[in-house]
């Protein structure tokens, strides 16, 4: 009874952890969108900054509460567009302070001409006009125009004679404090958000490549170059067998070579340290059949040929990219897609790079199953014998976790010496400025040489004309579209037969 209760508790805890991991990952993907991140930061950082300034004002009686309305508005302007014209800390502090000074000068002139106002919260029309005019005259040539400076100029007209110096000092100190908080947030978090939030920047470096079709070797090289961008990268080449004799050969070879299942080069030389993890060179995975089954000589010969073929590709990958490569031969169990996903989990691979294959003009059932899984997937359609991709085109529709993944993969493949173009098609009546801002927002967290393109045409025409100028076109899998939308208009990647260049279809897993 006690054991059953423990099992139920363990199962409940495991389910809770799975839900928690899924929610955390969903939140990270939501936060990858810059607009979401900025507004979330505003909901957290801006209230905290204003609360801090208010606490200081309450502790120092001479600091006036009149500064808070323009300060709150200016803080919002500062955070809402961290790379915009009005988000320079110096402009923010100088604009608010100069506005306060101009308001006090206008108040002095108004009092000299018309005399002091009779009411405590009354300001003369002359003083208000002069305050706004003086603020514009001073901030314009100094290039420190700040919308909130006009607010501080007008509020200065309500400051009593004994509070004028304190008002200007309060504006300067409070705006400096807020600007300091903004600089820390922008430099330490916002500009580094890719390393904090974009999962592909630290993951998708253990790549499983199912060796299917004639272009499998080129797809394996693409997967290796993706993995090579990270120090911990590795590649696993997977081949699958389906007949009983081959499966029996796997079991026999596994028994014969179980002692050398996982080696590193240092292990072979006797130089590995006890604490170093081994590098898997090859692994032969059976289907759990009866070990007593004796393989035929032909089956053993066929399996040896498969292993040699995989190891030839593995040696080429390690020589050209320096990425450790492991080979796996597995029984497909009647479901190659399920075997691929299971092998990815068992070999700790977080990205599957699969060769493109079709059936009746559409994606094969094998690829469809992979694209519906919880694994990140890249489907590579190869044209020609290309094994390096230095010129990469990335067409996008919006800023999202998938588009960040696409740009990250383009950066990995192109390297520091490559050329990356990021484009969005807007049609004949699209908003060009908004599209340019979208692309600038998308590429801003990444390092590299980028060009942005906003063609006034449809995506297929653009790719047909422009695609051949590049080594690779990276597109998304359009998973977010409904079934009805896909029926009316098939995904872009299924309509790219006329694009004479390599294509990589990127899909983020459901997990």
C-alpha positions in Angstrom: 0.0 0.0 0.0 2.8 2.3 0.9 4.7 1.5 -2.3 1.6 2.2 -4.4 1.2 5.6 -2.7 4.9 6.4 -3.3 4.4 5.5 -7.0 1.4 7.8 -7.3 3.3 10.7 -5.6 6.2 10.2 -8.0 3.9 10.1 -11.0 2.2 13.3 -9.8 5.5 15.0 -9.3 6.7 13.9 -12.7 3.6 15.3 -14.4 3.9 18.6 -12.5 7.5 18.9 -13.6 6.6 18.2 -17.2 3.8 20.9 -17.1 6.3 23.3 -15.5 8.9 22.7 -18.1 6.4 23.2 -20.9 5.1 26.4 -19.4 8.6 27.8 -18.9 9.5 27.0 -22.5 6.2 28.5 -23.8 7.0 31.6 -21.7 10.5 31.9 -23.1 9.2 31.6 -26.7 6.6 34.3 -26.0 9.3 36.5 -24.4 11.5 36.1 -27.5 9.3 38.5 -29.4 10.8 41.9 -28.7 7.6 43.7 -28.3 6.4 41.3 -25.6 9.8 41.6 -23.8 9.7 45.4 -23.9 6.2 45.6 -22.6 6.9 43.0 -19.9 9.9 45.0 -18.8 7.8 48.2 -18.7 5.3 46.4 -16.4 8.1 45.4 -14.1 11.0 47.9 -14.3 9.1 51.2 -14.8 6.9 50.8 -11.7 9.9 49.8 -9.7 11.9 52.8 -10.8 9.0 55.2 -10.0 8.5 53.5 -6.7 12.2 54.0 -5.9 12.1 57.6 -6.8 8.9 58.2 -4.8 10.5 56.5 -1.7 13.5 58.8 -2.0 11.2 61.8 -2.4 9.3 60.9 0.8 12.6 60.5 2.6 13.8 64.0 1.5 11.0 66.5 2.1 12.5 69.1 -0.2 11.9 66.9 -3.2 8.6 67.9 -4.8 6.0 65.5 -6.0 5.4 67.7 -9.1 8.2 66.0 -10.9 6.5 62.6 -11.0 4.0 63.0 -13.8 6.6 64.1 -16.4 9.1 61.6 -15.0 6.7 58.7 -15.4 5.9 59.8 -19.0 9.6 60.2 -19.8 10.4 56.8 -18.3 7.8 55.1 -20.5 9.2 56.8 -23.5 12.7 55.6 -22.5 11.8 52.0 -22.2 9.1 51.6 -24.9 11.7 52.0 -27.7 15.1 51.1 -26.2 17.0 51.9 -29.5 14.9 54.9 -30.6 15.7 58.6 -30.8 14.2 59.4 -27.4 15.9 56.6 -25.6 19.3 58.2 -25.1 20.0 58.6 -21.3 21.7 62.0 -21.8 18.9 63.4 -23.9 16.4 62.1 -21.2 18.1 63.8 -18.3 19.0 67.0 -20.2 15.6 67.4 -21.7 13.7 67.1 -18.4 16.2 69.4 -16.6 16.3 72.1 -19.3 12.5 72.0 -19.5 12.3 72.8 -15.7 14.8 75.6 -16.1 12.9 77.1 -19.0 9.7 76.9 -17.1 11.2 78.8 -14.2 12.6 81.5 -16.5 9.2 81.9 -18.1 7.6 82.2 -14.7 10.1 84.9 -13.7 9.4 86.9 -16.9 5.6 86.5 -16.5 5.8 87.6 -12.9 7.9 90.6 -13.9 5.4 91.7 -16.6 2.0 90.7 -15.1 2.8 90.2 -11.5 2.5 86.9 -9.5 -0.6 84.8 -10.0 -3.3 85.2 -7.4 -4.2 81.5 -7.1 -1.9 78.8 -5.8 -2.5 76.5 -8.8 -3.0 79.2 -11.4 -0.6 80.1 -14.2 -0.7 83.0 -16.6 -1.2 82.4 -20.3 1.9 84.4 -21.0 4.0 82.2 -18.7 2.6 79.0 -20.2 3.3 80.1 -23.8 6.8 81.4 -22.9 7.6 78.1 -21.1 6.8 76.0 -24.1 8.4 78.4 -26.5 11.7 78.6 -24.5 11.9 74.8 -24.1 11.5 74.4 -27.9 14.1 77.1 -28.7 16.7 75.6 -26.3 16.3 71.9 -26.9 16.0 72.1 -30.7 19.5 73.4 -31.6 21.0 71.3 -28.8 19.4 68.2 -30.3 18.0 67.2 -26.9 14.3 67.4 -27.7 12.4 65.3 -25.2 8.6 65.1 -25.1 8.4 65.2 -21.3 10.5 68.4 -21.1 7.4 70.4 -22.1 5.6 68.8 -19.1 8.4 69.9 -16.7 8.4 73.4 -18.2 4.6 73.8 -17.5 4.8 72.3 -14.0 7.5 74.7 -13.1 4.9 77.5 -13.3 3.2 76.0 -10.2 6.3 75.8 -8.0 6.5 78.2 -5.1 9.3 80.7 -4.6 11.0 78.6 -2.0 10.9 75.3 -4.0 12.3 76.4 -7.3 15.9 75.3 -6.8 14.7 72.0 -5.2 12.4 71.4 -8.2 15.2 71.6 -10.7 17.5 69.5 -8.4 14.7 67.0 -8.0 14.2 66.7 -11.7 17.9 66.2 -12.4 18.5 63.7 -9.6 15.4 61.6 -10.3 15.9 61.6 -14.1 19.6 60.6 -13.5 18.5 57.7 -11.3 15.9 56.5 -13.8 18.5 56.8 -16.7 21.0 54.7 -14.7 18.4 52.0 -14.2 17.6 52.1 -17.9 21.3 51.8 -18.9 21.8 48.8 -16.7 18.6 47.1 -18.1 19.5 47.9 -21.7 23.2 46.9 -21.5 22.9 43.9 -19.2 19.6 42.4 -20.3 18.0 43.9 -23.4 21.0 43.8 -25.6 21.9 40.4 -24.4 18.4 38.9 -24.6 19.5 36.5 -27.3 21.8 34.6 -24.9 19.2 34.7 -22.1 16.1 33.9 -24.0 16.8 32.5 -27.5 17.1 28.8 -26.9 18.9 28.2 -30.2 21.8 30.4 -29.2 22.8 27.8 -26.5 21.1 24.7 -27.9 20.4 22.9 -31.2 24.1 21.9 -31.3 23.7 18.1 -30.8 22.4 17.2 -34.3 21.0 13.9 -35.4 21.1 13.2 -39.2 19.0 10.4 -40.6 21.0 9.2 -43.6 18.1 8.8 -46.1 18.3 9.5 -49.8 21.0 10.5 -52.2 21.6 13.9 -50.6 22.1 12.6 -47.0 25.9 13.3 -47.1 25.3 17.0 -47.9 22.6 17.2 -45.2 25.0 15.7 -42.7 27.6 18.4 -43.6 24.9 21.1 -43.0 24.1 19.6 -39.7 27.8 19.5 -38.8 28.3 23.1 -39.7 25.4 24.0 -37.5 26.9 22.0 -34.6 30.4 23.4 -35.2 29.2 26.9 -34.2 29.1 25.7 -30.5 32.0 24.2 -28.6 29.9 21.4 -27.3 28.5 20.5 -30.7 28.3 16.9 -32.0 26.7 15.0 -34.9 25.0 11.6 -34.8 24.6 9.8 -38.2 21.6 7.4 -38.1 21.0 4.6 -40.6 18.0 2.3 -40.2 17.5 -1.4 -41.3 14.3 -3.2 -41.5 14.8 -6.9 -42.4 15.2 -9.6 -39.8 18.6 -10.8 -41.0 20.0 -7.3 -40.6 18.5 -6.9 -37.2 20.0 -10.2 -36.2 23.4 -9.0 -37.4 23.0 -6.0 -35.3 22.5 -8.2 -32.2 25.5 -10.3 -33.1 27.8 -7.3 -33.8 26.6 -5.7 -30.6 27.6 -8.8 -28.6 31.0 -8.9 -30.4 31.8 -5.2 -29.9 30.0 -4.3 -26.7 33.4 -3.6 -25.1 34.2 -1.0 -27.7 30.7 0.6 -27.9 31.9 4.1 -26.9 35.5 5.2 -27.4 37.3 8.5 -27.6 40.6 8.9 -29.5 42.3 9.4 -26.1 40.8 6.2 -24.8 42.4 4.3 -27.7 45.8 5.8 -26.9 45.4 5.2 -23.2 45.7 8.9 -22.4 42.1 9.7 -21.3 41.6 10.9 -17.7 39.1 9.2 -15.5 36.9 12.3 -15.4 36.7 12.9 -19.1 33.4 11.9 -20.8 34.0 9.5 -23.7 33.2 10.6 -27.3 31.0 8.0 -29.0 32.4 6.9 -32.3 29.9 4.3 -33.2 27.0 2.5 -31.8 25.0 -0.4 -33.1 21.4 -0.5 -31.8 19.3 -3.6 -32.1 15.6 -4.1 -31.8 15.6 -6.3 -28.7 15.4 -9.6 -30.6 16.6 -12.9 -29.3 20.4 -12.9 -28.9 20.5 -16.5 -29.9 19.5 -15.8 -33.4 22.6 -16.3 -35.6 23.1 -13.9 -38.5 23.8 -15.0 -42.0 27.1 -14.1 -43.5 25.4 -12.0 -46.1 23.4 -10.0 -43.5 26.6 -9.5 -41.6 28.4 -8.3 -44.8 25.5 -5.9 -45.6 25.6 -4.4 -42.1 29.4 -4.1 -42.2 28.9 -2.1 -45.5 26.4 0.2 -43.9 28.6 0.9 -40.9 31.6 1.5 -43.2 29.5 3.9 -45.3 28.4 5.8 -42.2 32.0 5.9 -40.8 33.2 7.3 -44.1 30.8 10.2 -43.8 31.7 10.6 -40.1 35.4 10.8 -40.9 34.8 13.4 -43.6 32.7 15.5 -41.2 35.3 15.3 -38.4 38.1 16.2 -40.8 36.3 19.2 -42.4 34.5 20.7 -39.3 36.3 19.3 -36.3 32.9 18.2 -34.8 32.9 14.7 -33.1 30.7 12.4 -35.0 28.9 9.2 -33.8 27.2 6.6 -36.0 24.2 4.6 -35.1 22.5 1.7 -37.0 19.1 0.9 -35.7 16.2 -1.4 -36.7 13.4 0.9 -37.9 10.7 -1.2 -36.1 8.3 -0.5 -38.9 8.2 3.2 -38.1 11.3 5.1 -39.3 10.1 8.4 -37.9 9.5 6.9 -34.4 12.9 5.3 -34.5 14.5 8.6 -35.5 12.8 10.5 -32.6 13.7 7.7 -30.1 17.3 7.8 -31.2 17.4 11.5 -30.9 16.3 11.2 -27.3 18.7 8.4 -26.5 21.7 10.2 -28.0 20.7 13.5 -26.4 20.3 15.3 -29.7 18.2 18.5 -29.6 18.0 19.0 -33.4 17.2 16.7 -36.3 18.6 17.6 -39.7 16.8 15.5 -42.3 17.1 15.3 -46.1 14.1 16.6 -48.1 11.9 13.9 -49.5 8.5 14.0 -51.1 5.6 11.6 -51.9 3.1 12.5 -54.6 4.3 16.1 -54.7 4.1 16.8 -51.0 6.3 16.1 -48.0 6.7 12.4 -47.2 4.8 10.9 -44.3 8.2 10.5 -42.6 9.0 14.2 -42.6 5.5 15.2 -41.7 5.8 13.0 -38.6 9.1 14.7 -37.6 7.6 18.1 -38.1 4.7 17.2 -35.8 7.0 16.1 -33.0 8.5 17.8 -30.0 12.0 18.0 -31.5 13.5 20.9 -33.4 13.8 19.9 -37.0 15.7 21.3 -40.1 14.7 19.7 -43.4 17.4 20.3 -46.1 16.6 20.2 -49.8 19.9 20.0 -51.6 20.5 21.2 -55.2 24.0 20.3 -56.5 27.0 19.2 -54.5 27.3 22.2 -52.2 28.7 21.5 -48.7 29.4 25.2 -47.6 26.8 27.9 -47.4 28.3 31.4 -47.1 25.5 33.4 -48.7 22.2 32.8 -47.0 18.8 34.4 -47.6 16.2 34.4 -44.7 12.6 35.4 -45.7 10.4 36.1 -42.7 6.8 37.1 -42.0 7.2 38.4 -38.5 9.4 38.5 -35.4 9.0 35.2 -33.5 10.9 32.3 -31.9 11.1 30.6 -35.3 12.4 33.6 -37.1 15.1 34.0 -34.5 16.0 30.4 -35.0 16.2 30.9 -38.7 18.6 33.9 -38.4 20.7 32.1 -35.8 21.1 29.1 -38.2 22.0 31.5 -41.0 24.7 33.1 -38.8 26.1 29.7 -37.9 26.3 28.6 -41.6 27.6 31.8 -43.1 30.2 32.5 -40.4 32.0 35.8 -39.9 33.0 35.9 -43.6 29.6 35.1 -45.0 26.7 37.3 -46.2 23.2 37.1 -44.8 20.1 38.8 -46.3 16.9 39.0 -44.2 13.8 39.9 -46.2 10.1 40.3 -45.8 7.7 40.7 -48.7 5.0 43.3 -48.3 3.2 43.3 -51.7 2.3 46.4 -53.7 0.5 48.1 -50.8 2.4 47.1 -47.8 3.9 49.4 -45.1 7.6 49.6 -46.0 8.6 51.6 -42.9 6.9 49.1 -40.6 8.6 46.2 -42.5 12.0 47.8 -42.2 11.5 48.3 -38.4 10.5 44.6 -38.2 13.7 43.5 -39.9 15.8 45.8 -37.8 14.3 44.5 -34.6 14.8 40.9 -35.8 18.5 41.2 -36.6 19.5 43.6 -33.8 20.4 40.9 -31.2 22.7 39.0 -33.6 26.3 39.7 -34.6 27.2 39.5 -38.2 27.0 41.2 -41.6 23.4 41.7 -42.6 21.5 43.3 -45.4 17.7 43.8 -45.2 15.3 43.6 -48.2 11.7 44.7 -48.4 10.5 43.7 -51.9 7.0 44.8 -53.1 6.2 41.4 -54.5 4.9 38.0 -53.3 7.3 35.6 -51.6 7.3 33.0 -54.4 8.2 35.5 -57.1 10.9 37.0 -54.9 12.5 33.7 -54.1 12.3 32.5 -57.8 14.2 35.6 -58.9 16.5 36.1 -56.0 17.1 32.7 -54.5 19.7 31.5 -57.1 21.9 34.4 -56.0 22.4 32.7 -52.6 23.7 29.3 -51.5 20.8 28.6 -49.2 17.3 29.9 -48.5 16.1 29.4 -44.9 12.4 29.4 -44.4 9.9 28.5 -41.6 7.7 25.5 -41.6 4.5 27.6 -41.1 3.3 25.5 -38.2 1.1 28.3 -36.8 -1.2 28.2 -39.8 -4.6 26.5 -39.6 -5.5 23.4 -41.6 -8.0 25.5 -43.7 -5.3 28.0 -44.5 -2.9 25.3 -45.6 -5.7 23.8 -47.8 -6.3 27.1 -49.5 -2.7 28.0 -49.8 0.0 25.3 -49.3 3.1 26.2 -47.2 5.7 28.1 -49.1 8.3 25.3 -48.8 6.0 23.0 -50.8 6.0 25.5 -53.7 9.7 26.1 -54.1 10.5 23.5 -56.8 11.4 26.2 -59.2 13.9 27.9 -56.8 17.3 26.7 -58.0 19.2 26.7 -54.7 19.4 24.8 -51.5 16.5 25.2 -49.1 16.4 24.7 -45.3 13.0 24.4 -43.6 13.2 25.3 -39.9 10.7 24.0 -37.4 10.6 24.5 -33.6 9.3 21.5 -31.7 6.1 21.5 -29.7 7.7 20.7 -26.4 
